[in-house]
Amino acid sequence: MARDQATAWRTVDDLIAQRKPAAYDQAVALLSDLRALHARQGSAADFDRRSGELRTAHRGKPSLMRRFDALGFPNP
């Protein structure tokens, strides 16, 4: 995944766009992997920014927000 982070972020967007609980679960699992990867690379601030942008863009999806909250994703 380290080589293709851009694809992983696009996949997260695509999964969220499906507006289905199972897709939200997959998106959040992928985001967890991305968070760990960013932490290993010393770019946790980039993950926080990007996941915060996702949270802002999808604020109207309470089921997704609960998943973000459960995993402690940033809330700008």
PDB file of N, CA, C and O in Angstrom:
ATOM      1  N   MET A   1       0.816  -1.194   0.000  1.00  0.00           N
ATOM      2  CA  MET A   1       0.000   0.000   0.000  1.00  0.00           C
ATOM      3  C   MET A   1       0.861   1.259   0.000  1.00  0.00           C
ATOM      4  O   MET A   1       0.432   2.303  -0.491  1.00  0.00           O
ATOM      5  N   ALA A   2       2.064   1.168   0.543  1.00  0.00           N
ATOM      6  CA  ALA A   2       2.905   2.357   0.635  1.00  0.00           C
ATOM      7  C   ALA A   2       3.136   3.004  -0.721  1.00  0.00           C
ATOM      8  O   ALA A   2       3.262   4.225  -0.812  1.00  0.00           O
ATOM      9  N   ARG A   3       3.192   2.202  -1.771  1.00  0.00           N
ATOM     10  CA  ARG A   3       3.466   2.750  -3.100  1.00  0.00           C
ATOM     11  C   ARG A   3       2.238   3.347  -3.769  1.00  0.00           C
ATOM     12  O   ARG A   3       2.361   4.146  -4.698  1.00  0.00           O
ATOM     13  N   ASP A   4       1.074   2.970  -3.310  1.00  0.00           N
ATOM     14  CA  ASP A   4      -0.123   3.416  -4.011  1.00  0.00           C
ATOM     15  C   ASP A   4      -1.153   4.020  -3.061  1.00  0.00           C
ATOM     16  O   ASP A   4      -2.325   3.643  -3.070  1.00  0.00           O
ATOM     17  N   GLN A   5      -0.697   4.956  -2.248  1.00  0.00           N
ATOM     18  CA  GLN A   5      -1.590   5.610  -1.301  1.00  0.00           C
ATOM     19  C   GLN A   5      -2.699   6.382  -2.006  1.00  0.00           C
ATOM     20  O   GLN A   5      -3.832   6.412  -1.526  1.00  0.00           O
ATOM     21  N   ALA A   6      -2.388   7.000  -3.129  1.00  0.00           N
ATOM     22  CA  ALA A   6      -3.402   7.784  -3.847  1.00  0.00           C
ATOM     23  C   ALA A   6      -4.572   6.891  -4.247  1.00  0.00           C
ATOM     24  O   ALA A   6      -5.729   7.298  -4.142  1.00  0.00           O
ATOM     25  N   THR A   7      -4.277   5.689  -4.702  1.00  0.00           N
ATOM     26  CA  THR A   7      -5.338   4.752  -5.064  1.00  0.00           C
ATOM     27  C   THR A   7      -6.144   4.357  -3.834  1.00  0.00           C
ATOM     28  O   THR A   7      -7.367   4.244  -3.902  1.00  0.00           O
ATOM     29  N   ALA A   8      -5.470   4.149  -2.724  1.00  0.00           N
ATOM     30  CA  ALA A   8      -6.170   3.780  -1.493  1.00  0.00           C
ATOM     31  C   ALA A   8      -7.126   4.891  -1.062  1.00  0.00           C
ATOM     32  O   ALA A   8      -8.260   4.619  -0.666  1.00  0.00           O
ATOM     33  N   TRP A   9      -6.671   6.137  -1.139  1.00  0.00           N
ATOM     34  CA  TRP A   9      -7.553   7.257  -0.779  1.00  0.00           C
ATOM     35  C   TRP A   9      -8.742   7.341  -1.737  1.00  0.00           C
ATOM     36  O   TRP A   9      -9.860   7.616  -1.302  1.00  0.00           O
ATOM     37  N   ARG A  10      -8.524   7.111  -3.014  1.00  0.00           N
ATOM     38  CA  ARG A  10      -9.639   7.118  -3.983  1.00  0.00           C
ATOM     39  C   ARG A  10     -10.617   5.980  -3.687  1.00  0.00           C
ATOM     40  O   ARG A  10     -11.830   6.146  -3.819  1.00  0.00           O
ATOM     41  N   THR A  11     -10.087   4.837  -3.290  1.00  0.00           N
ATOM     42  CA  THR A  11     -10.945   3.708  -2.938  1.00  0.00           C
ATOM     43  C   THR A  11     -11.815   4.057  -1.739  1.00  0.00           C
ATOM     44  O   THR A  11     -12.996   3.713  -1.706  1.00  0.00           O
ATOM     45  N   VAL A  12     -11.240   4.735  -0.760  1.00  0.00           N
ATOM     46  CA  VAL A  12     -12.023   5.190   0.394  1.00  0.00           C
ATOM     47  C   VAL A  12     -13.175   6.073  -0.083  1.00  0.00           C
ATOM     48  O   VAL A  12     -14.318   5.884   0.334  1.00  0.00           O
ATOM     49  N   ASP A  13     -12.879   7.033  -0.954  1.00  0.00           N
ATOM     50  CA  ASP A  13     -13.927   7.912  -1.489  1.00  0.00           C
ATOM     51  C   ASP A  13     -15.012   7.106  -2.197  1.00  0.00           C
ATOM     52  O   ASP A  13     -16.202   7.350  -1.999  1.00  0.00           O
ATOM     53  N   ASP A  14     -14.598   6.149  -3.020  1.00  0.00           N
ATOM     54  CA  ASP A  14     -15.555   5.328  -3.769  1.00  0.00           C
ATOM     55  C   ASP A  14     -16.436   4.498  -2.835  1.00  0.00           C
ATOM     56  O   ASP A  14     -17.639   4.369  -3.060  1.00  0.00           O
ATOM     57  N   LEU A  15     -15.837   3.944  -1.798  1.00  0.00           N
ATOM     58  CA  LEU A  15     -16.607   3.147  -0.844  1.00  0.00           C
ATOM     59  C   LEU A  15     -17.624   4.011  -0.102  1.00  0.00           C
ATOM     60  O   LEU A  15     -18.777   3.615   0.064  1.00  0.00           O
ATOM     61  N   ILE A  16     -17.200   5.177   0.337  1.00  0.00           N
ATOM     62  CA  ILE A  16     -18.118   6.075   1.042  1.00  0.00           C
ATOM     63  C   ILE A  16     -19.268   6.492   0.130  1.00  0.00           C
ATOM     64  O   ILE A  16     -20.407   6.617   0.581  1.00  0.00           O
ATOM     65  N   ALA A  17     -18.979   6.702  -1.127  1.00  0.00           N
ATOM     66  CA  ALA A  17     -20.008   7.128  -2.087  1.00  0.00           C
ATOM     67  C   ALA A  17     -21.108   6.082  -2.256  1.00  0.00           C
ATOM     68  O   ALA A  17     -22.208   6.413  -2.698  1.00  0.00           O
ATOM     69  N   GLN A  18     -20.828   4.842  -1.914  1.00  0.00           N
ATOM     70  CA  GLN A  18     -21.842   3.788  -2.027  1.00  0.00           C
ATOM     71  C   GLN A  18     -22.966   3.946  -1.001  1.00  0.00           C
ATOM     72  O   GLN A  18     -24.073   3.447  -1.203  1.00  0.00           O
ATOM     73  N   ARG A  19     -22.676   4.639   0.094  1.00  0.00           N
ATOM     74  CA  ARG A  19     -23.676   4.913   1.139  1.00  0.00           C
ATOM     75  C   ARG A  19     -24.304   3.635   1.693  1.00  0.00           C
ATOM     76  O   ARG A  19     -25.506   3.588   1.953  1.00  0.00           O
ATOM     77  N   LYS A  20     -23.487   2.607   1.870  1.00  0.00           N
ATOM     78  CA  LYS A  20     -23.957   1.334   2.426  1.00  0.00           C
ATOM     79  C   LYS A  20     -23.110   0.994   3.649  1.00  0.00           C
ATOM     80  O   LYS A  20     -21.905   1.244   3.652  1.00  0.00           O
ATOM     81  N   PRO A  21     -23.727   0.426   4.691  1.00  0.00           N
ATOM     82  CA  PRO A  21     -22.967   0.101   5.899  1.00  0.00           C
ATOM     83  C   PRO A  21     -21.736  -0.771   5.642  1.00  0.00           C
ATOM     84  O   PRO A  21     -20.673  -0.511   6.205  1.00  0.00           O
ATOM     85  N   ALA A  22     -21.862  -1.786   4.811  1.00  0.00           N
ATOM     86  CA  ALA A  22     -20.713  -2.662   4.539  1.00  0.00           C
ATOM     87  C   ALA A  22     -19.594  -1.889   3.845  1.00  0.00           C
ATOM     88  O   ALA A  22     -18.416  -2.127   4.114  1.00  0.00           O
ATOM     89  N   ALA A  23     -19.950  -0.977   2.966  1.00  0.00           N
ATOM     90  CA  ALA A  23     -18.937  -0.162   2.285  1.00  0.00           C
ATOM     91  C   ALA A  23     -18.284   0.794   3.276  1.00  0.00           C
ATOM     92  O   ALA A  23     -17.078   1.032   3.203  1.00  0.00           O
ATOM     93  N   TYR A  24     -19.072   1.348   4.206  1.00  0.00           N
ATOM     94  CA  TYR A  24     -18.496   2.206   5.247  1.00  0.00           C
ATOM     95  C   TYR A  24     -17.490   1.408   6.076  1.00  0.00           C
ATOM     96  O   TYR A  24     -16.414   1.909   6.401  1.00  0.00           O
ATOM     97  N   ASP A  25     -17.839   0.170   6.416  1.00  0.00           N
ATOM     98  CA  ASP A  25     -16.918  -0.672   7.190  1.00  0.00           C
ATOM     99  C   ASP A  25     -15.609  -0.883   6.429  1.00  0.00           C
ATOM    100  O   ASP A  25     -14.527  -0.819   7.013  1.00  0.00           O
ATOM    101  N   GLN A  26     -15.714  -1.133   5.135  1.00  0.00           N
ATOM    102  CA  GLN A  26     -14.504  -1.321   4.321  1.00  0.00           C
ATOM    103  C   GLN A  26     -13.692  -0.028   4.251  1.00  0.00           C
ATOM    104  O   GLN A  26     -12.464  -0.056   4.340  1.00  0.00           O
ATOM    105  N   ALA A  27     -14.372   1.090   4.094  1.00  0.00           N
ATOM    106  CA  ALA A  27     -13.677   2.380   4.012  1.00  0.00           C
ATOM    107  C   ALA A  27     -12.927   2.665   5.305  1.00  0.00           C
ATOM    108  O   ALA A  27     -11.776   3.103   5.276  1.00  0.00           O
ATOM    109  N   VAL A  28     -13.573   2.419   6.432  1.00  0.00           N
ATOM    110  CA  VAL A  28     -12.947   2.692   7.723  1.00  0.00           C
ATOM    111  C   VAL A  28     -11.779   1.733   7.966  1.00  0.00           C
ATOM    112  O   VAL A  28     -10.766   2.131   8.541  1.00  0.00           O
ATOM    113  N   ALA A  29     -11.908   0.489   7.539  1.00  0.00           N
ATOM    114  CA  ALA A  29     -10.792  -0.458   7.670  1.00  0.00           C
ATOM    115  C   ALA A  29      -9.602   0.009   6.837  1.00  0.00           C
ATOM    116  O   ALA A  29      -8.459  -0.056   7.289  1.00  0.00           O
ATOM    117  N   LEU A  30      -9.868   0.474   5.638  1.00  0.00           N
ATOM    118  CA  LEU A  30      -8.796   0.983   4.785  1.00  0.00           C
ATOM    119  C   LEU A  30      -8.192   2.252   5.384  1.00  0.00           C
ATOM    120  O   LEU A  30      -6.978   2.449   5.330  1.00  0.00           O
ATOM    121  N   LEU A  31      -9.032   3.105   5.949  1.00  0.00           N
ATOM    122  CA  LEU A  31      -8.520   4.305   6.614  1.00  0.00           C
ATOM    123  C   LEU A  31      -7.631   3.941   7.804  1.00  0.00           C
ATOM    124  O   LEU A  31      -6.631   4.613   8.058  1.00  0.00           O
ATOM    125  N   SER A  32      -7.984   2.897   8.524  1.00  0.00           N
ATOM    126  CA  SER A  32      -7.140   2.450   9.642  1.00  0.00           C
ATOM    127  C   SER A  32      -5.768   2.020   9.142  1.00  0.00           C
ATOM    128  O   SER A  32      -4.747   2.324   9.761  1.00  0.00           O
ATOM    129  N   ASP A  33      -5.752   1.312   8.019  1.00  0.00           N
ATOM    130  CA  ASP A  33      -4.475   0.920   7.419  1.00  0.00           C
ATOM    131  C   ASP A  33      -3.683   2.150   6.981  1.00  0.00           C
ATOM    132  O   ASP A  33      -2.472   2.226   7.186  1.00  0.00           O
ATOM    133  N   LEU A  34      -4.376   3.105   6.380  1.00  0.00           N
ATOM    134  CA  LEU A  34      -3.701   4.334   5.940  1.00  0.00           C
ATOM    135  C   LEU A  34      -3.147   5.107   7.132  1.00  0.00           C
ATOM    136  O   LEU A  34      -2.054   5.667   7.054  1.00  0.00           O
ATOM    137  N   ARG A  35      -3.895   5.141   8.231  1.00  0.00           N
ATOM    138  CA  ARG A  35      -3.417   5.841   9.430  1.00  0.00           C
ATOM    139  C   ARG A  35      -2.129   5.198   9.931  1.00  0.00           C
ATOM    140  O   ARG A  35      -1.174   5.899  10.268  1.00  0.00           O
ATOM    141  N   ALA A  36      -2.098   3.867   9.982  1.00  0.00           N
ATOM    142  CA  ALA A  36      -0.894   3.165  10.434  1.00  0.00           C
ATOM    143  C   ALA A  36       0.276   3.426   9.491  1.00  0.00           C
ATOM    144  O   ALA A  36       1.405   3.628   9.937  1.00  0.00           O
ATOM    145  N   LEU A  37       0.007   3.420   8.209  1.00  0.00           N
ATOM    146  CA  LEU A  37       1.051   3.676   7.222  1.00  0.00           C
ATOM    147  C   LEU A  37       1.611   5.089   7.367  1.00  0.00           C
ATOM    148  O   LEU A  37       2.826   5.289   7.358  1.00  0.00           O
ATOM    149  N   HIS A  38       0.720   6.060   7.502  1.00  0.00           N
ATOM    150  CA  HIS A  38       1.168   7.445   7.674  1.00  0.00           C
ATOM    151  C   HIS A  38       1.981   7.592   8.963  1.00  0.00           C
ATOM    152  O   HIS A  38       2.967   8.329   8.994  1.00  0.00           O
ATOM    153  N   ALA A  39       1.574   6.898  10.017  1.00  0.00           N
ATOM    154  CA  ALA A  39       2.316   6.961  11.276  1.00  0.00           C
ATOM    155  C   ALA A  39       3.728   6.411  11.094  1.00  0.00           C
ATOM    156  O   ALA A  39       4.692   6.995  11.589  1.00  0.00           O
ATOM    157  N   ARG A  40       3.851   5.286  10.384  1.00  0.00           N
ATOM    158  CA  ARG A  40       5.179   4.700  10.143  1.00  0.00           C
ATOM    159  C   ARG A  40       6.054   5.618   9.300  1.00  0.00           C
ATOM    160  O   ARG A  40       7.273   5.658   9.470  1.00  0.00           O
ATOM    161  N   GLN A  41       5.422   6.353   8.391  1.00  0.00           N
ATOM    162  CA  GLN A  41       6.173   7.234   7.491  1.00  0.00           C
ATOM    163  C   GLN A  41       6.421   8.618   8.091  1.00  0.00           C
ATOM    164  O   GLN A  41       7.071   9.461   7.472  1.00  0.00           O
ATOM    165  N   GLY A  42       5.906   8.846   9.284  1.00  0.00           N
ATOM    166  CA  GLY A  42       6.083  10.151   9.911  1.00  0.00           C
ATOM    167  C   GLY A  42       5.200  11.236   9.313  1.00  0.00           C
ATOM    168  O   GLY A  42       5.511  12.423   9.406  1.00  0.00           O
ATOM    169  N   SER A  43       4.099  10.822   8.700  1.00  0.00           N
ATOM    170  CA  SER A  43       3.203  11.802   8.069  1.00  0.00           C
ATOM    171  C   SER A  43       1.798  11.733   8.669  1.00  0.00           C
ATOM    172  O   SER A  43       0.798  11.835   7.958  1.00  0.00           O
ATOM    173  N   ALA A  44       1.743  11.558   9.993  1.00  0.00           N
ATOM    174  CA  ALA A  44       0.446  11.470  10.670  1.00  0.00           C
ATOM    175  C   ALA A  44      -0.367  12.745  10.475  1.00  0.00           C
ATOM    176  O   ALA A  44      -1.594  12.684  10.389  1.00  0.00           O
ATOM    177  N   ALA A  45       0.289  13.885  10.407  1.00  0.00           N
ATOM    178  CA  ALA A  45      -0.433  15.147  10.208  1.00  0.00           C
ATOM    179  C   ALA A  45      -1.164  15.149   8.868  1.00  0.00           C
ATOM    180  O   ALA A  45      -2.258  15.702   8.758  1.00  0.00           O
ATOM    181  N   ASP A  46      -0.568  14.536   7.857  1.00  0.00           N
ATOM    182  CA  ASP A  46      -1.226  14.444   6.552  1.00  0.00           C
ATOM    183  C   ASP A  46      -2.472  13.570   6.655  1.00  0.00           C
ATOM    184  O   ASP A  46      -3.516  13.905   6.095  1.00  0.00           O
ATOM    185  N   PHE A  47      -2.364  12.453   7.369  1.00  0.00           N
ATOM    186  CA  PHE A  47      -3.548  11.616   7.559  1.00  0.00           C
ATOM    187  C   PHE A  47      -4.630  12.386   8.297  1.00  0.00           C
ATOM    188  O   PHE A  47      -5.795  12.349   7.903  1.00  0.00           O
ATOM    189  N   ASP A  48      -4.258  13.082   9.361  1.00  0.00           N
ATOM    190  CA  ASP A  48      -5.242  13.844  10.133  1.00  0.00           C
ATOM    191  C   ASP A  48      -5.951  14.870   9.258  1.00  0.00           C
ATOM    192  O   ASP A  48      -7.165  15.043   9.358  1.00  0.00           O
ATOM    193  N   ARG A  49      -5.200  15.546   8.407  1.00  0.00           N
ATOM    194  CA  ARG A  49      -5.785  16.555   7.521  1.00  0.00           C
ATOM    195  C   ARG A  49      -6.765  15.903   6.551  1.00  0.00           C
ATOM    196  O   ARG A  49      -7.897  16.360   6.394  1.00  0.00           O
ATOM    197  N   ARG A  50      -6.319  14.837   5.909  1.00  0.00           N
ATOM    198  CA  ARG A  50      -7.159  14.197   4.887  1.00  0.00           C
ATOM    199  C   ARG A  50      -8.387  13.530   5.493  1.00  0.00           C
ATOM    200  O   ARG A  50      -9.476  13.605   4.923  1.00  0.00           O
ATOM    201  N   SER A  51      -8.228  12.884   6.629  1.00  0.00           N
ATOM    202  CA  SER A  51      -9.399  12.259   7.253  1.00  0.00           C
ATOM    203  C   SER A  51     -10.339  13.327   7.803  1.00  0.00           C
ATOM    204  O   SER A  51     -11.555  13.132   7.819  1.00  0.00           O
ATOM    205  N   GLY A  52      -9.790  14.448   8.252  1.00  0.00           N
ATOM    206  CA  GLY A  52     -10.627  15.568   8.678  1.00  0.00           C
ATOM    207  C   GLY A  52     -11.432  16.138   7.524  1.00  0.00           C
ATOM    208  O   GLY A  52     -12.592  16.513   7.693  1.00  0.00           O
ATOM    209  N   GLU A  53     -10.813  16.204   6.347  1.00  0.00           N
ATOM    210  CA  GLU A  53     -11.531  16.664   5.151  1.00  0.00           C
ATOM    211  C   GLU A  53     -12.668  15.702   4.805  1.00  0.00           C
ATOM    212  O   GLU A  53     -13.754  16.130   4.414  1.00  0.00           O
ATOM    213  N   LEU A  54     -12.412  14.409   4.951  1.00  0.00           N
ATOM    214  CA  LEU A  54     -13.472  13.421   4.702  1.00  0.00           C
ATOM    215  C   LEU A  54     -14.624  13.620   5.681  1.00  0.00           C
ATOM    216  O   LEU A  54     -15.795  13.589   5.301  1.00  0.00           O
ATOM    217  N   ARG A  55     -14.270  13.824   6.940  1.00  0.00           N
ATOM    218  CA  ARG A  55     -15.300  14.015   7.960  1.00  0.00           C
ATOM    219  C   ARG A  55     -16.148  15.241   7.628  1.00  0.00           C
ATOM    220  O   ARG A  55     -17.374  15.194   7.729  1.00  0.00           O
ATOM    221  N   THR A  56     -15.510  16.319   7.241  1.00  0.00           N
ATOM    222  CA  THR A  56     -16.236  17.540   6.897  1.00  0.00           C
ATOM    223  C   THR A  56     -17.136  17.318   5.684  1.00  0.00           C
ATOM    224  O   THR A  56     -18.290  17.747   5.672  1.00  0.00           O
ATOM    225  N   ALA A  57     -16.609  16.654   4.678  1.00  0.00           N
ATOM    226  CA  ALA A  57     -17.367  16.433   3.444  1.00  0.00           C
ATOM    227  C   ALA A  57     -18.567  15.509   3.647  1.00  0.00           C
ATOM    228  O   ALA A  57     -19.554  15.600   2.918  1.00  0.00           O
ATOM    229  N   HIS A  58     -18.480  14.621   4.638  1.00  0.00           N
ATOM    230  CA  HIS A  58     -19.529  13.611   4.818  1.00  0.00           C
ATOM    231  C   HIS A  58     -20.223  13.744   6.171  1.00  0.00           C
ATOM    232  O   HIS A  58     -20.742  12.770   6.716  1.00  0.00           O
ATOM    233  N   ARG A  59     -20.224  14.954   6.696  1.00  0.00           N
ATOM    234  CA  ARG A  59     -20.815  15.220   8.012  1.00  0.00           C
ATOM    235  C   ARG A  59     -22.277  14.762   8.100  1.00  0.00           C
ATOM    236  O   ARG A  59     -22.747  14.411   9.183  1.00  0.00           O
ATOM    237  N   GLY A  60     -22.986  14.762   6.996  1.00  0.00           N
ATOM    238  CA  GLY A  60     -24.397  14.391   6.980  1.00  0.00           C
ATOM    239  C   GLY A  60     -24.653  12.891   6.969  1.00  0.00           C
ATOM    240  O   GLY A  60     -25.792  12.463   6.785  1.00  0.00           O
ATOM    241  N   LYS A  61     -23.623  12.094   7.162  1.00  0.00           N
ATOM    242  CA  LYS A  61     -23.765  10.629   7.160  1.00  0.00           C
ATOM    243  C   LYS A  61     -23.477  10.114   8.578  1.00  0.00           C
ATOM    244  O   LYS A  61     -22.350   9.721   8.880  1.00  0.00           O
ATOM    245  N   PRO A  62     -24.497  10.118   9.442  1.00  0.00           N
ATOM    246  CA  PRO A  62     -24.254   9.787  10.850  1.00  0.00           C
ATOM    247  C   PRO A  62     -23.671   8.393  11.074  1.00  0.00           C
ATOM    248  O   PRO A  62     -22.877   8.200  11.995  1.00  0.00           O
ATOM    249  N   SER A  63     -24.046   7.438  10.259  1.00  0.00           N
ATOM    250  CA  SER A  63     -23.504   6.087  10.413  1.00  0.00           C
ATOM    251  C   SER A  63     -21.993   6.078  10.167  1.00  0.00           C
ATOM    252  O   SER A  63     -21.242   5.416  10.883  1.00  0.00           O
ATOM    253  N   LEU A  64     -21.566   6.806   9.167  1.00  0.00           N
ATOM    254  CA  LEU A  64     -20.135   6.908   8.879  1.00  0.00           C
ATOM    255  C   LEU A  64     -19.424   7.673   9.990  1.00  0.00           C
ATOM    256  O   LEU A  64     -18.327   7.292  10.397  1.00  0.00           O
ATOM    257  N   MET A  65     -20.037   8.750  10.483  1.00  0.00           N
ATOM    258  CA  MET A  65     -19.416   9.540  11.548  1.00  0.00           C
ATOM    259  C   MET A  65     -19.238   8.708  12.815  1.00  0.00           C
ATOM    260  O   MET A  65     -18.231   8.847  13.510  1.00  0.00           O
ATOM    261  N   ARG A  66     -20.206   7.846  13.121  1.00  0.00           N
ATOM    262  CA  ARG A  66     -20.062   6.962  14.289  1.00  0.00           C
ATOM    263  C   ARG A  66     -18.859   6.037  14.117  1.00  0.00           C
ATOM    264  O   ARG A  66     -18.133   5.774  15.076  1.00  0.00           O
ATOM    265  N   ARG A  67     -18.655   5.555  12.925  1.00  0.00           N
ATOM    266  CA  ARG A  67     -17.497   4.695  12.661  1.00  0.00           C
ATOM    267  C   ARG A  67     -16.200   5.489  12.820  1.00  0.00           C
ATOM    268  O   ARG A  67     -15.231   4.987  13.390  1.00  0.00           O
ATOM    269  N   PHE A  68     -16.181   6.718  12.322  1.00  0.00           N
ATOM    270  CA  PHE A  68     -14.998   7.567  12.487  1.00  0.00           C
ATOM    271  C   PHE A  68     -14.731   7.797  13.976  1.00  0.00           C
ATOM    272  O   PHE A  68     -13.594   7.685  14.434  1.00  0.00           O
ATOM    273  N   ASP A  69     -15.789   8.121  14.727  1.00  0.00           N
ATOM    274  CA  ASP A  69     -15.642   8.382  16.159  1.00  0.00           C
ATOM    275  C   ASP A  69     -15.113   7.157  16.895  1.00  0.00           C
ATOM    276  O   ASP A  69     -14.251   7.275  17.766  1.00  0.00           O
ATOM    277  N   ALA A  70     -15.629   5.985  16.544  1.00  0.00           N
ATOM    278  CA  ALA A  70     -15.231   4.750  17.226  1.00  0.00           C
ATOM    279  C   ALA A  70     -13.739   4.477  17.079  1.00  0.00           C
ATOM    280  O   ALA A  70     -13.119   3.889  17.965  1.00  0.00           O
ATOM    281  N   LEU A  71     -13.167   4.905  15.962  1.00  0.00           N
ATOM    282  CA  LEU A  71     -11.738   4.675  15.735  1.00  0.00           C
ATOM    283  C   LEU A  71     -10.886   5.897  16.045  1.00  0.00           C
ATOM    284  O   LEU A  71      -9.672   5.880  15.841  1.00  0.00           O
ATOM    285  N   GLY A  72     -11.520   6.956  16.538  1.00  0.00           N
ATOM    286  CA  GLY A  72     -10.766   8.133  16.964  1.00  0.00           C
ATOM    287  C   GLY A  72     -10.191   8.951  15.831  1.00  0.00           C
ATOM    288  O   GLY A  72      -9.153   9.594  15.993  1.00  0.00           O
ATOM    289  N   PHE A  73     -10.856   8.937  14.675  1.00  0.00           N
ATOM    290  CA  PHE A  73     -10.380   9.779  13.577  1.00  0.00           C
ATOM    291  C   PHE A  73     -10.606  11.241  13.933  1.00  0.00           C
ATOM    292  O   PHE A  73     -11.589  11.565  14.600  1.00  0.00           O
ATOM    293  N   PRO A  74      -9.721  12.124  13.504  1.00  0.00           N
ATOM    294  CA  PRO A  74      -9.803  13.541  13.873  1.00  0.00           C
ATOM    295  C   PRO A  74     -11.149  14.169  13.520  1.00  0.00           C
ATOM    296  O   PRO A  74     -11.771  13.847  12.508  1.00  0.00           O
ATOM    297  N   ASN A  75     -11.568  15.072  14.393  1.00  0.00           N
ATOM    298  CA  ASN A  75     -12.801  15.814  14.179  1.00  0.00           C
ATOM    299  C   ASN A  75     -12.449  17.298  14.164  1.00  0.00           C
ATOM    300  O   ASN A  75     -12.338  17.931  15.213  1.00  0.00           O
ATOM    301  N   PRO A  76     -12.274  17.847  12.952  1.00  0.00           N
ATOM    302  CA  PRO A  76     -11.808  19.252  12.879  1.00  0.00           C
ATOM    303  C   PRO A  76     -12.814  20.239  13.430  1.00  0.00           C
ATOM    304  O   PRO A  76     -12.559  21.443  13.433  1.00  0.00           O
TER     305      PRO A  76
END
